[in-house]
Amino acid sequence: MEKLLRLARLDLNMILREQMLWFMLFVVPALQFCMALLLLPWLEQRFPVLAGYHSLILMLVTLQVVSSIGFVVASMLLDERDEQVLTALRTMPVGVNTFLFYRLSIGTLMAGLFSFSMLSAPGLEGLGGAARLTAAFLFASTAPITTLALATLSSNKVEGLAVYKGLSLILMVPAGSFFIHSWVQYALGIVPVYWVLHYVDTVLAGDAALKEMIMAIGTHALALTLLFRLFKWRVFS
């Protein structure tokens, strides 16, 4: 436990030293939260058509922030890979799996806290306490997926930023399913976020969302497992 606390202090120092990292981790979530509470209601008054997509907009804002948290953690891993820190972990008491679990858990916890806060915003009162916690957990699961995808597919932080932009677009694609009223929309279910968005939408509609919850958990677990193994193979093989 003491070793993990020491790692947490080192991580915080690393984030505070780099402007892009602390901006993405602290400023971006704060701006997005202010947008949801202040700017979005004002825009809906000016453009009433937006009111019909209030919950979808809030979900996409939440998604954007949790993915940015994943980007921050991935940037730290890329730095440590360049400095051979990850390779050196094989001979350290902490261990590779413990270190990676710690890193991914920290990002997921932060993403979960933000997600729960955002899902408590006005306009989502239809979510009960249990459904809100479940949705926050599902949204937060995007953070470690983003982290592992960027750390696996990128060689450095510059490449990581480019991959992050592409991944952000992919994560937004399932929102298009709300405008497709046929079976074709299920093709977007290959992206785990699809099931999270529809879980929240189904709950808000007052219907049972067990299928969406199971599919969301299953697709996220599958993506995390595959990316975790691919990351370890690329870094440590």
N, C-alpha and C positions, 0 to 999 in steps of 0.2 A: 504493500500500500504506500509506503514511504517513497519507493522508487517511482510509482505512478504520479504521486503528488509533485515530485521533483520534475518529472517529465512535463506535467501540466504547467509549472512555472516557466520552464524553458520554452514551451510552446507559446505561452502568452508573450514572452519577451520577443520571440521570433515574429509573431504577428504584429506587435507594436512597432517593430523596426521597419516594417515594409508598409508603405502607404497604401498600396493596392489591397493588401490583405486586410488591414484593419478597416479600410473603407468598405470592402465587401462584407465583412463580418459584423460591423456595428452600424455604419452609416446607412447602407442600403436597406437593411431591415427597418430601421427607424423611419426612413423616407417612405418606404412602401406602406408601413403602418399608418403614417400620417395621411398618405394618399387615400387609403381605404376609409379612414374616419372623417376626413375633411374634404378632399378633392372629389372623390367619387360621388358623394351626395350632391355636391354643387353641380357636377356635370350632369347628373340625372335630372336635376331641375331644369337645366338648360336644354338638355336633349333627352326627353322622356323615354325615347326608345331604348336607352341604355338600362332603364329600370328593370326591364324584362330579363336582363342578363346580369343582374346584380350578383347573384351567387356565383355564377361562372367567372365573372371578373375577379371576385375575391379569391376564388380557388386558384386562378392563374397567377395572381399576385403572390399567393402563398407558395405556389410551386416554384416561381422564379426565385424567391428568397431562399428556400431550402436547397435549391440547386446551387445558389451562390455560396452557401455554407459548405457544400460539398466541394466546390472549386477551391475554397481556402484550404481545406484539409488536403486536397490533392496537390496543391502547390507546395505545401510543406513536405509531402512525401517525395515529390519530384526533386526538391532541393536536397533532401537527405539521400536520395538515390544517387544524385550527382556526386555527393560528398562521401559515398560509400558507407554511410551510416547504417543503411538497411542490411548491407552485407555483414557489417561488424556485429550486428545483433545476434548472429548465430552463436557467437562466443560469449555473449553477455547473459547475466542472470535473468534479465527481463524476458528474453526469448522473442522470436519473431511473431508467433501467433498472439502472444499477450500484448505486444506492442501494437500490432495491427488492430486487435480487438479494442484496445484503449482508444486509438485514434478514431476509428469508425464510430465507437460509442459516444465519444465526446461530440462529434459532429451531429450524430443522430439526436442526442439529447437536446442540443441547442436548437436543431431544426424542429423537434417536437414541441419545445416551449413556444417557439414563434408560431408554429402552426396552430396550437391550441389558442393562443392569443388572437390570431387572425380569425379563427373560426368562431370566436366569441364576439366578433364585431356585429353591429346592428345589421339586420337583414337575414341573419342565419339563426334566428330564435327557434326555428323548427327542429334544430339539432338538440337532442337531449344530452345529458351529461355523458352517458356511456357512448353514444354515437359520436359526440364531439371528441372524446378521448381516442376512440377507434380511428376516426378520420385523421386526427393529429398524428397518430402513430403511423398510419399509412402514408400520409404526406411526408413525414420525416424519413421514411424508408428510401425516399428518392435521394437523400443526401449521401449515404454510403454508396449507392449505385453510381451517382455522379463522381464521387471520389475515386472509386475503383476504375471506372471507365476512363477518366482523364489520366490517372496515373499509369494505366496500362497502355493506352493508345498514344501517349505523348512522351517525347524524349526530354523535354524541358518545359519551363513555364510559358515560354512564348508559344510553343506548339500547344500547350495546355489551354491557353486562352482561346486559340483558334478552334480547338476541339470543343471547348466549352460553348462557344457561340453556336456551333453546329448542333451540339447535344441539346441546347436550350430550345432550338427550333423543333427538334424531334419531340421533345417533351410537351411542346405546345400543340402538336398535330392532333392528338386525341380530342382536343376541344372542338375540332371540326365535326365530330360525331353528333354534336347537338344540333347540327344543321342538316344532317343526313337522316332521312326517315325511311330507311330500308335496311335489309340485312347487311348491306355493304358496310355499315358502320362498325360491325363486329370485326372487320379486318384490321381496324385500328387497335383492337384489343391485344395485339402483340406487344404494344407499349404498355407496361404495367400501370402507368398513370391513368390510362383510359378507365380502368376499373375503380380507381380511387374517385375520379370525378363523378362517375355514375353511381358510386356508393352514396356520396353526399347528396347528389340530385335525387336519388330514389328515396332516401330518408326524408329529405325536405318535402317530397311529394306525399309523405305519409304512408309509403308502402314498405313491405319487408325487403331488406337489402342483403339477405344472407348470401345469395349467389354472388353478388358484386364483392362482398367482403372476402369470401373464400377465394375468388379469382384474383383479387388484389393481393392477398397474402401469398397465394401460390406463385403468381408471376413475379412478385418482388423477391421471394425466396429463391426462385430459380435463377433470376438475373444475378442476385448477390452471390449465389454459389458458383455460378459459371465465371463471373468476373473475378471473384476472390482466387479461384484456382488459376485463372489465366494470369492474374497479376503476380502470384507467387512463382508461376512457371517462368514468366518473362524476367523477373527480377533476380530470382535465386537459382535458376537452372544454369 
